[in-house]
Amino acid sequence: MSYTLIIEHRPWEHAGMIRGALAGREVRTVNIVDEARPPVPTPADIDALVVMGGPMGALDDAEFPGLASERRLIAQCCAAGVPVLGVCLGMQLVAVALGGDLRSGATREVGISAVDLTPAGVAYPLFAAIERPEPTRLEVLHWHGDTVSAPPGATVLATSASTPVQAFAVGNALGMQFHLEVDANQLREWLREPVMRAELSEAEIGSLGSAGCTRLAELAPAAARGIASWFTAR
């Protein structure tokens, strides 16, 4: 019997609201980033692959040897048509695994700000399920420093001035640089986590703790519906 595999890289960067979208499925969660030869399933074993965020870079294999196995599994799943959802670092791993370029430290985006949806993004079912005042703009949570180019054959779904590829789709895979899976409670967890907190100025901590949590509380119901719709269609 197949199962949905979630790959996490650090405990606090867990799947959040994605978990709710997986109700009724068998779900297994692993953290293999520090293992040189981790046990990984074959695409035939899993019905979907979810790859979450983390503080490392997508090509930091010397320090985090499990990343190479993750990229191989992503490429194999994409070739086999297994649904793949990558978030933040996970999105970067999907892009690199499929031939995109990583731009380490190219920009720093932390906080709540808008992404611009392309025409394909406006029509994409996950984003279409999220009500918003402006049809082509969506306010989301960002927390990254690296960026990627879209892999060959991918369709860019969202962009911003500092991050040209905020989301892309290719085959049965979706990559999102931003964090739709995070609700206000998870953001509060991040703000209490020393590793995450150390990246922020006091002003950013204050802004995320107030305006950020307010925005995510507003966004969470629609984001949860959008994420659920993505899995339901696959």
N, C-alpha and C positions, 0 to 999 in steps of 0.2 A: 504493500500500500504506500502510495506517495505521500509526501508531507511538504509543508511550506518551510523553507529554511530562512532564518534571519541570522545574518552575520553582524555582530556588534564588535566594536573595537575598544570601547571603554564603558563601564557599567552605567554611567550617567547619560551616555548618548544612546539610550535604548529606543525601541521602536515607537513608544508613545501611542498616539492615536491609531497608528497602523495596526496595533494589536486588536483594537475593536473591530477593524474591518476584516479580521481573520477569524471571527467567531464561527464555530462549527467546523473549522479545519484542524487537522493535526499540525501543530507548529513546534519546531525545534529551534533553539537558539544556541549559537556557538560563538566563541571568541577564539580565533586561531591566529591572530595577527603576530603573536610572539613565537609561534612554532615553525621550525624550519621545514618539517615534513608533516604537516597536519593531515589527519584523515578527512577527506572531502568526499561527498557523494558524487554520483554521476548524474547528468541531467535526467536520466530515466527514473531516478529515485525521488525527484522533487516535482511539485506542481507549480511552484513559484519560488523565486529567490529575492530576498530583500537585503540590501547592503546599506548599513547605517554609517553615520559620521564618526569622526574621531580626530584627535589633534595631530596625527602624523600626516605625511604627504603620501600621495598615491604611488610614488616610486621610491619610497624610503625602505627599500628591501634590505639594505645592510643592517639597519637597526630593527626592522620589523619583517622578518623573513616570510611570515605567512602571507604577506601581500601578494607575492608572486602566485601562490596557489589560488588566492581569491580571484585574481585577474584571469587565470586560466579557466576557473569554473564559470566566471561571468561570460567569457567568450564562448565556452562550450554550450552554456544555456541559451545564449542568444542564437547560436547556430542551430540549435535544436528547437527553437521556437518556444522555450520555456519563458514565461513572464518574468522579467527582471525589473525591480524598482531600486534605484540608487538615490540616496539622499546625502547631499553635501560631499564628504569624502567618498561615499558610495557612488555618487554621480560621477566624480572624477575617476574612480576606478573603472566604471563602465566605459567612460569616454576613452581612457588610455587603453583598456583591454581591446577596444574595437578600432584603434588606430588614431585616436585624437591625441593632441599635444597637451602636456601639462605645463602651466606657467606658474612656477613656484613663487609665492610671495608677490604676485603681480598686482594685487589690490587687497585692501582690507575693508571688509564690509561687515559691520557689527551693529545690530539694532533693527528697528522697524523702518522699512522704507519700501517704496513701490517698485515693482517690476512692470515692464511694458510687455503685454502679450502680443505676439505676432498674429496675423490672421489665422494661421494654423492653431495657435494657442487659444485664441478666442473660441474656436470650434472644438477644441480637444475636450472630450467629455468630462475629465476630471476638473478642469478649470471652468467649464460651462456650468457645472453644478454649484459653483460658488457665487452667490449673489455679491455684486459690487456696484458702487455708485457710477464708476466709469467703466464701460465695457472692455476697454483695452488696458486697464491698469488694475493691479492687485497689490495691496499692502501686505507684506509678509515679514517674517523674522529671518535675518541674515546673521551668519557667524562664520566667516571664512577669510582666508588670506590668499589661497591658491585659486586659480581659474583654469579652465580647459577650453580647447577648441572643440567644436562638434565633430564627432567621428564621421568618416565617409558614409554617405547615404542617409545621415540623420536629418531630421527636420527641427529647426530651432523653434521652440514654443514661447520662450520668454527671454527678455534681455533687459539690461540696464546700462547706464552710461559707463560705469566702471567695470561691468562684467557682461561682455557681449553675449555669452551663452549662460543664461540662468536656468533654462530647462530645455531638454531635447527629447525627441522620440525617435527610435530606430527599431524597425521590426516590432517585436513584442516587448521592447524595453523602454523604460521611461527614466530619465535622470532629472533630478531637481537640485539645484545648488542651495536653495533656501529650505526652510524648515516648516512645512505644513503640518508635520506630525506632532509638533510641540504645542501643548496647551499652556495655560497660565500656570498650572501646578508644576509642570515639568520645567518651565522657565525659572520658577522659583528654586527648583532643585539645582539648576545650573548656576544660579546666582549664589547658592550656598556652597557649591563645590569649589574647593581651593584652586584646582587646576584651571577651571573656567574663569573664576573670579580674577585670577592673576593676570588675565589678558586684558582686563578692563580698567579704564580710568574711573575715578569716583563719580564723575558726571555720567558716564555710561551706565554704571551700576544703578544710579538713581533713576535715570531715564527708563532703563529696561524694567526696573522694579515697579514703576508706576505706569507710564504710558504703554510700555511693552506688555505688561500683564493685562492691562485693560483691552488692548487691541486683540490679544490672543483669546481672551474670554469671548470677545465679539465674533472672532473668526472661527473658533473651534467647531461649532455645530456644522457650519457649511463645509469646512475643511474635512471633517470626518465623513460627511456625505460624499464629497468628491473622491476621497481616498477609497471609500467602500465601493463606489461606482467603478473605479479602475479594476479592482479585483473581481467584481461581479461579472465584468465583461470578458474575463479571461478564464 
